[in-house]
């Protein structure tokens, strides 16, 4: 499975492990829902669209988009390195900050 599109539903939460084992997943499209937090994401994600949700800064784990420097911390295991992430859409949420640093692979 390489692409999941759950756009324009009434999804308010996603189990933290829902996508964890989907190692081939590249595109996760979740706009126009009611999400307040992001689940653990597979490291192969290239396209993440979560605009028009209710995401809060506290709903994005501190290392969500960080590229691993080879460290094996608890946070790294919760949210694997996003070194392939190219497109990230977070507009129209309730964010007051973004955990960084963002990966250099981002294009948009």
DSSP file (Angstrom, degrees, kcal/mol; ACC not computed):
  #  RESIDUE AA STRUCTURE BP1 BP2  ACC     N-H-->O    O-->H-N    N-H-->O    O-->H-N    TCO  KAPPA ALPHA  PHI   PSI    X-CA   Y-CA   Z-CA
    1    1 A X              0   0    0      0, 0.0    23,-0.1     0, 0.0     3,-0.1   0.000 360.0 360.0 360.0 119.6    0.0    0.0    0.0
    2    2 A X        +     0   0    0      1,-0.2    24,-2.6    23,-0.2    25,-2.5   0.640 360.0  38.3-108.0 -20.0    1.6    3.2   -1.2
    3    3 A X  E     -a   27   0A   0     23,-0.2     2,-0.4    22,-0.2    -1,-0.2  -0.994  52.1-176.4-141.8 132.5   -1.2    5.8   -0.9
    4    4 A X  E     -a   28   0A   0     23,-2.4    25,-2.9    -2,-0.4     2,-0.5  -0.994   5.5-174.0-126.6 126.1   -4.0    6.4    1.6
    5    5 A X  E     +a   29   0A   0     -2,-0.4    25,-0.2    23,-0.2    23,-0.0  -0.948  18.3 158.1-122.8 110.1   -6.6    9.1    1.0
    6    6 A X        +     0   0    0     23,-3.1     3,-0.4    -2,-0.5     5,-0.2  -0.169  26.7 160.2-119.1  36.2   -9.1    9.7    3.7
    7    7 A X        +     0   0    0      1,-0.2    25,-0.2    22,-0.1    26,-0.1  -0.188  54.5  11.8 -61.8 148.3  -10.0   13.3    2.7
    8    8 A X  S    S+     0   0    0     23,-2.4    -1,-0.2     1,-0.2    25,-0.2   0.882  90.7 123.0  55.3  53.2  -13.1   15.0    3.8
    9    9 A X  S    S-     0   0    0     23,-0.5    -1,-0.2    -3,-0.4    -3,-0.0  -0.506  73.2-106.1-119.8-166.7  -14.4   12.7    6.5
   10   10 A X        +     0   0    0     -2,-0.2     2,-0.4    23,-0.1    23,-0.1  -0.119  58.4 153.3-114.4  34.6  -15.2   13.3   10.2
   11   11 A X        +     0   0    0     -5,-0.2    23,-2.8     1,-0.2     3,-0.1  -0.512  14.4 171.8 -70.7 121.5  -12.1   11.5   11.5
   12   12 A X        +     0   0    0     -2,-0.4    24,-0.9     1,-0.3     2,-0.3   0.643  64.5  13.2-104.8 -19.9  -11.2   13.0   14.9
   13   13 A X        -     0   0    0     22,-0.2     2,-0.4    23,-0.1    -1,-0.3  -0.994  56.3-155.0-154.0 154.3   -8.5   10.5   15.9
   14   14 A X        -     0   0    0     -2,-0.3    23,-0.0    23,-0.2    -3,-0.0  -0.999  38.0-103.3-129.8 131.0   -6.3    7.8   14.4
   15   15 A X    >   -     0   0    0     -2,-0.4     3,-2.1     1,-0.2     4,-0.3  -0.246  31.6-122.2 -52.6 136.9   -4.8    5.0   16.5
   16   16 A X  T 3  S+     0   0    0      1,-0.3    24,-1.4    23,-0.2     3,-0.2   0.756 111.4  43.1 -57.4 -26.3   -1.2    5.8   17.1
   17   17 A X  T 3> S+     0   0    0      1,-0.2     4,-0.5    22,-0.1     3,-0.4   0.335  80.5 108.0-100.1   5.8   -0.1    2.5   15.5
   18   18 A X  T <4 S+     0   0    0     -3,-2.1    -1,-0.2     1,-0.2    -2,-0.1   0.831  95.2  19.7 -56.2 -38.2   -2.5    2.6   12.5
   19   19 A X  T >4 S+     0   0    0     21,-0.5     3,-1.9    -4,-0.3    -1,-0.2   0.433  93.7 105.1-111.2  -2.3    0.2    3.3    9.9
   20   20 A X  T 34 S+     0   0    0     -3,-0.4    23,-0.2     1,-0.3    -2,-0.1   0.822  85.3  41.0 -53.4 -40.9    3.3    2.1   11.8
   21   21 A X  T 3< S+     0   0    0     -4,-0.5     2,-1.6     1,-0.1    -1,-0.3   0.373  85.8  99.0 -93.6   5.2    3.8   -1.1    9.9
   22   22 A X    X   +     0   0    0     -3,-1.9     3,-1.7     1,-0.2    20,-0.2  -0.551  44.3 165.5 -90.6  72.0    3.0    0.3    6.5
   23   23 A X  T 3  S+     0   0    0     -2,-1.6    -1,-0.2     1,-0.3    21,-0.2   0.722  70.9  53.8 -65.0 -24.0    6.6    0.7    5.4
   24   24 A X  T 3  S+     0   0    0     -3,-0.2    -1,-0.3   -23,-0.1     2,-0.2   0.527  78.6 122.3 -87.5  -5.8    5.8    1.2    1.7
   25   25 A X    <   +     0   0    0     -3,-1.7   -23,-0.2    -6,-0.2   -22,-0.2  -0.390  25.1 160.8 -63.5 125.3    3.4    4.0    2.5
   26   26 A X        +     0   0    0    -24,-2.6    20,-3.1     1,-0.3    21,-2.5   0.719  59.6  45.4-112.9 -38.3    4.4    7.2    0.6
   27   27 A X  E     +ab   3  47A   0    -25,-2.5   -23,-2.4    19,-0.2     2,-0.5  -0.948  55.0 179.7-119.1 123.2    1.4    9.4    0.5
   28   28 A X  E     -ab   4  48A   0     19,-2.8    21,-2.4    -2,-0.5     2,-0.6  -0.968   8.0-174.4-123.0 114.8   -0.9   10.0    3.4
   29   29 A X  E     +ab   5  49A   0    -25,-2.9   -23,-3.1    -2,-0.5    21,-0.2  -0.925  20.9 148.7-118.6 110.1   -3.8   12.4    2.6
   30   30 A X        +     0   0    0     19,-3.4     3,-0.3    -2,-0.6     5,-0.2   0.005  19.0 146.7-132.0  28.6   -6.0   13.4    5.5
   31   31 A X        +     0   0    0      1,-0.2   -23,-2.4    18,-0.2   -22,-0.3  -0.230  58.7  28.4 -70.1 161.0   -7.3   16.9    4.8
   32   32 A X  S    S+     0   0    0     19,-1.7   -23,-0.5   -25,-0.2    21,-0.2   0.910  92.2 111.1  58.7  50.0  -10.7   18.2    5.9
   33   33 A X  S    S-     0   0    0     19,-0.8    -1,-0.2    -3,-0.3   -21,-0.2  -0.437  77.6-106.2-123.7-157.1  -11.1   16.0    8.9
   34   34 A X        +     0   0    0    -23,-2.8    19,-0.1    -2,-0.2     2,-0.1  -0.076  55.5 155.4-128.4  33.0  -11.2   16.8   12.6
   35   35 A X        +     0   0    0     -5,-0.2    19,-2.0     1,-0.1   -22,-0.2  -0.393  21.8 179.5 -67.3 134.7   -7.8   15.5   13.7
   36   36 A X  S    S+     0   0    0    -24,-0.9    20,-1.6     1,-0.2     2,-0.3   0.531  70.6  24.7-106.2 -14.2   -6.2   17.0   16.8
   37   37 A X  S    S-     0   0    0    -25,-0.3     2,-0.4    18,-0.2    -1,-0.2  -0.984  73.1-121.7-149.0 155.1   -3.0   14.8   16.7
   38   38 A X        -     0   0    0     21,-2.7    23,-0.2    -2,-0.3     3,-0.1  -0.803  26.6-134.6 -96.4 140.8   -0.9   12.9   14.2
   39   39 A X        -     0   0    0     -2,-0.4     2,-0.2     1,-0.2   -23,-0.2  -0.275  46.2 -68.5 -78.8 176.1   -0.2    9.2   14.8
   40   40 A X        -     0   0    0    -24,-1.4   -21,-0.5    -2,-0.1     2,-0.4  -0.499  59.5-148.6 -63.4 133.3    3.2    7.6   14.4
   41   41 A X        -     0   0    0     -2,-0.2    39,-0.5    39,-0.1   -21,-0.1  -0.842  14.3-108.6-111.5 144.3    4.1    7.8   10.8
   42   42 A X    >   -     0   0    0     -2,-0.4     3,-1.3   -23,-0.2   -21,-0.1  -0.357  29.7-119.9 -65.4 151.1    6.3    5.4    8.7
   43   43 A X  T 3  S+     0   0    0      1,-0.3    41,-0.7   -23,-0.2    42,-0.2   0.661 105.4  68.1 -69.0 -16.4    9.7    6.7    7.8
   44   44 A X  T 3   +     0   0    0    -21,-0.2    -1,-0.3   -22,-0.1     2,-0.1   0.410  66.2 131.1 -86.1   3.1    9.0    6.4    4.0
   45   45 A X    <   +     0   0    0     -3,-1.3    39,-0.3     1,-0.2   -19,-0.2  -0.358  22.2 166.9 -60.5 129.0    6.3    9.1    3.9
   46   46 A X        +     0   0    0    -20,-3.1    40,-2.8     1,-0.3    41,-2.3   0.645  67.4  38.5-110.6 -28.6    7.0   11.5    1.0
   47   47 A X  E     +bc  27  87A   0    -21,-2.5   -19,-2.8    39,-0.2     2,-0.5  -0.979  62.0 175.0-132.6 117.4    3.7   13.4    0.9
   48   48 A X  E     +bc  28  88A   0     39,-2.8    41,-2.6    -2,-0.4     2,-0.6  -0.964   1.7 178.7-128.3 115.2    1.7   14.4    4.0
   49   49 A X  E     +bc  29  89A   0    -21,-2.4   -19,-3.4    -2,-0.5   -18,-0.2  -0.946  19.9 146.8-119.9 111.3   -1.4   16.5    3.7
   50   50 A X        +     0   0    0     39,-2.7     3,-0.3    -2,-0.6     5,-0.3  -0.060  26.2 143.0-130.6  31.4   -3.3   17.3    6.9
   51   51 A X        +     0   0    0      1,-0.2   -19,-1.7    38,-0.1   -18,-0.3  -0.306  58.2  32.3 -71.7 161.3   -4.6   20.7    6.1
   52   52 A X  S    S+     0   0    0     39,-2.1   -19,-0.8   -21,-0.2    -1,-0.2   0.932  93.8 111.1  56.4  52.0   -8.1   21.8    7.3
   53   53 A X  S    S-     0   0    0     39,-0.7    -1,-0.2    38,-0.3   -19,-0.1  -0.504  80.5-103.5-125.7-160.6   -8.0   19.8   10.5
   54   54 A X        +     0   0    0    -19,-2.0    39,-0.1    -2,-0.2   -20,-0.1  -0.094  56.1 160.9-120.1  31.3   -7.9   20.7   14.2
   55   55 A X        -     0   0    0     -5,-0.3    39,-2.2    37,-0.1     2,-0.3  -0.293  20.9-161.9 -59.0 133.4   -4.2   19.8   14.7
   56   56 A X  B >   -d   94   0B   0    -20,-1.6     3,-2.0    37,-0.1     4,-0.3  -0.836  31.1-114.1-112.1 154.8   -2.7   21.4   17.7
   57   57 A X  G >  S+     0   0    0     37,-0.6     3,-1.5    -2,-0.3    42,-0.1   0.861 118.8  58.1 -55.9 -36.0    1.1   21.8   18.3
   58   58 A X  G 3  S+     0   0    0      1,-0.3    -1,-0.3   -21,-0.0     4,-0.1   0.661  97.5  63.2 -68.9 -14.5    0.8   19.4   21.3
   59   59 A X  G <  S+     0   0    0     -3,-2.0   -21,-2.7   -23,-0.2     2,-0.6   0.417  90.6  74.5 -89.9   0.5   -0.6   16.8   18.8
   60   60 A X  S <  S-     0   0    0     -3,-1.5    -1,-0.1    -4,-0.3   -21,-0.1  -0.961  88.9-125.2-114.3 116.4    2.6   16.7   16.9
   61   61 A X    >   -     0   0    0     -2,-0.6     3,-2.2   -23,-0.2     4,-0.2  -0.236  24.7-110.6 -61.2 147.8    5.3   14.8   18.7
   62   62 A X  T 3  S+     0   0    0      1,-0.3     3,-0.2     2,-0.1    -1,-0.1   0.768 116.6  38.7 -53.0 -32.6    8.6   16.8   19.2
   63   63 A X  T >  S+     0   0    0      1,-0.2     3,-0.7    12,-0.1    -1,-0.3   0.071  78.6 124.7-105.6  24.7   10.6   14.7   16.7
   64   64 A X  T <  S+     0   0    0     -3,-2.2    -1,-0.2     1,-0.3    -2,-0.1   0.856  87.2  18.2 -54.8 -42.5    7.8   14.2   14.1
   65   65 A X  T 3  S+     0   0    0     -3,-0.2    38,-0.5    -4,-0.2    -1,-0.3   0.285  94.3 125.4-115.2   9.1    9.8   15.6   11.2
   66   66 A X    <   -     0   0    0     -3,-0.7    16,-0.8    34,-0.1     2,-0.5  -0.476  57.7-130.8 -75.3 137.9   13.3   15.3   12.5
   67   67 A X        -     0   0    0     14,-0.2    -1,-0.1    34,-0.2    -2,-0.1  -0.765  31.6-113.5 -86.8 129.5   15.9   13.3   10.4
   68   68 A X        -     0   0    0     -2,-0.5    -1,-0.1     1,-0.1     4,-0.1  -0.334  16.7-159.0 -66.1 140.3   17.7   10.9   12.6
   69   69 A X        -     0   0    0     -2,-0.0    -1,-0.1     2,-0.0     3,-0.1  -0.010  69.0 -80.3-101.7  25.4   21.4   11.4   13.2
   70   70 A X  S    S+     0   0    0      1,-0.3     2,-0.2     0, 0.0    -2,-0.1   0.464  90.1 142.9  89.0   3.1   21.8    7.7   14.1
   71   71 A X        -     0   0    0      1,-0.1     2,-0.5     5,-0.0    -1,-0.3  -0.531  42.9-153.0 -78.4 143.2   20.4    8.3   17.6
   72   72 A X        +     0   0    0     -2,-0.2     2,-0.1    -3,-0.1    -1,-0.1  -0.569  36.9 152.1-113.5  66.5   18.2    5.6   19.1
   73   73 A X     >  -     0   0    0     -2,-0.5     4,-1.8     1,-0.1     5,-0.1  -0.435  59.7-107.5 -91.8 169.1   16.2    7.7   21.5
   74   74 A X  H  > S+     0   0    0      1,-0.2     4,-1.8     2,-0.2     5,-0.2   0.908 121.3  52.8 -60.0 -42.8   12.7    7.0   22.7
   75   75 A X  H  > S+     0   0    0      1,-0.2     4,-2.3     2,-0.2    -1,-0.2   0.902 104.8  55.2 -62.1 -41.1   11.3    9.8   20.6
   76   76 A X  H  4 S+     0   0    0      1,-0.2    -1,-0.2     2,-0.2    -2,-0.2   0.908 108.1  48.9 -58.9 -41.9   13.0    8.4   17.5
   77   77 A X  H  < S+     0   0    0     -4,-1.8     3,-0.3     1,-0.2    -1,-0.2   0.849 110.8  50.9 -67.6 -32.9   11.2    5.1   18.0
   78   78 A X  H  < S+     0   0    0     -4,-1.8     2,-0.4     1,-0.3    -2,-0.2   0.885 128.5  18.2 -70.4 -38.2    7.9    6.9   18.5
   79   79 A X  S  < S-     0   0    0     -4,-2.3    -1,-0.3    -5,-0.2     3,-0.1  -0.839  87.3-143.9-137.4  95.3    8.2    8.9   15.3
   80   80 A X        -     0   0    0    -39,-0.5   -39,-0.1    -2,-0.4    -3,-0.1  -0.092  39.9 -73.5 -61.5 160.3   10.8    7.5   12.9
   81   81 A X        -     0   0    0      1,-0.1   -14,-0.2   -16,-0.1     2,-0.2  -0.214  35.0-149.8 -56.3 139.6   13.0    9.8   10.8
   82   82 A X    >   +     0   0    0    -16,-0.8     3,-1.3     1,-0.2   -15,-0.1  -0.365  42.9 144.2-106.4  50.5   11.1   11.5    8.0
   83   83 A X  T 3  S+     0   0    0      1,-0.3    -1,-0.2    -2,-0.2   -39,-0.1   0.587  70.5  50.1 -71.4  -9.7   14.1   11.8    5.7
   84   84 A X  T 3  S+     0   0    0    -41,-0.7    -1,-0.3   -39,-0.3     2,-0.2   0.466  77.0 126.0-102.8  -4.0   12.0   11.2    2.5
   85   85 A X    <   +     0   0    0     -3,-1.3   -39,-0.2     1,-0.2   -38,-0.2  -0.376  21.5 159.2 -62.5 121.4    9.3   13.8    3.3
   86   86 A X        +     0   0    0    -40,-2.8    21,-4.2     1,-0.3    22,-1.9   0.706  61.2  39.7-112.4 -33.3    9.0   16.2    0.3
   87   87 A X  E     +c   47   0A   0    -41,-2.3   -39,-2.8    21,-0.2     2,-0.4  -0.983  58.9 174.7-128.8 126.3    5.6   17.7    0.7
   88   88 A X  E     -c   48   0A   0     -2,-0.4     2,-0.6   -41,-0.2   -39,-0.2  -0.974   6.0-173.7-135.0 116.6    4.0   18.8    3.9
   89   89 A X  E     +c   49   0A   0    -41,-2.6   -39,-2.7    -2,-0.4   -38,-0.1  -0.940  21.4 150.0-117.5 112.9    0.7   20.6    4.1
   90   90 A X        +     0   0    0     -2,-0.6     3,-0.2   -41,-0.1     5,-0.2   0.238  26.3 137.1-123.0   8.9   -0.4   21.9    7.5
   91   91 A X        +     0   0    0      1,-0.2   -39,-2.1   -40,-0.1   -38,-0.3  -0.129  60.0  27.0 -63.8 157.1   -2.5   25.0    6.7
   92   92 A X  S    S+     0   0    0    -41,-0.2   -39,-0.7     1,-0.2     2,-0.2   0.918  91.8 116.3  58.5  51.2   -5.7   25.8    8.4
   93   93 A X  S    S-     0   0    0     -3,-0.2    -1,-0.2   -41,-0.2   -39,-0.1  -0.593  78.5-100.6-125.6-168.9   -5.1   24.0   11.7
   94   94 A X  B     +d   56   0B   0    -39,-2.2   -37,-0.6    -2,-0.2     2,-0.2  -0.181  66.0 146.0-110.3  38.3   -4.7   25.3   15.3
   95   95 A X        +     0   0    0    -39,-0.2     3,-0.1    -5,-0.2    -2,-0.1  -0.513  28.8 176.5 -80.4 140.8   -0.9   25.2   15.4
   96   96 A X  S    S+     0   0    0      1,-0.4     2,-0.3    -2,-0.2    -1,-0.1   0.424  75.3   8.0-116.1  -6.2    1.1   27.7   17.3
   97   97 A X        -     0   0    0      2,-0.0     2,-0.4     0, 0.0    -1,-0.4  -0.974  63.4-134.6-162.8 162.4    4.5   26.1   16.6
   98   98 A X        -     0   0    0     -2,-0.3     2,-0.1    -3,-0.1     4,-0.1  -0.990  28.8-119.4-122.9 128.5    6.1   23.4   14.4
   99   99 A X        -     0   0    0     -2,-0.4     2,-0.2   -42,-0.1   -34,-0.1  -0.450  55.0 -96.0 -65.5 138.6    8.6   21.0   15.9
  100  100 A X  S    S+     0   0    0     -2,-0.1   -34,-0.1     2,-0.1     2,-0.1  -0.741  78.6  37.0-131.7 179.4   11.9   21.2   14.1
  101  101 A X        -     0   0    0     -2,-0.2   -34,-0.2   -36,-0.1     2,-0.2   0.517  65.1-146.5 -78.5 153.4   14.1   21.0   12.4
  102  102 A X        -     0   0    0     -2,-0.1   -36,-0.1   -36,-0.1    -1,-0.1  -0.544  31.5 -93.1 -79.3 150.3   12.2   20.1    9.3
  103  103 A X    >   -     0   0    0    -38,-0.5     3,-1.5    -2,-0.2    -1,-0.1  -0.336  22.7-130.7 -66.1 145.2   13.9   17.7    6.9
  104  104 A X  T 3  S+     0   0    0      1,-0.3    -1,-0.1    -3,-0.1   -21,-0.1   0.648 100.8  76.9 -68.2 -15.0   16.0   19.3    4.1
  105  105 A X  T 3   +     0   0    0    -23,-0.1    -1,-0.3   -22,-0.1    -2,-0.1   0.628  68.0 117.2 -71.5 -12.8   14.1   17.0    1.6
  106  106 A X    <   +     0   0    0     -3,-1.5   -19,-0.2     1,-0.2   -20,-0.2  -0.315  33.9 172.7 -61.0 134.7   11.0   19.2    1.8
  107  107 A X              0   0    0    -21,-4.2   -20,-0.2    -2,-0.0    -1,-0.2   0.657 360.0 360.0-107.8 -31.3   10.1   20.8   -1.5
  108  108 A X              0   0    0    -22,-1.9   -21,-0.2   -19,-0.0    -2,-0.1   0.293 360.0 360.0-153.8 360.0    6.8   22.4   -0.5
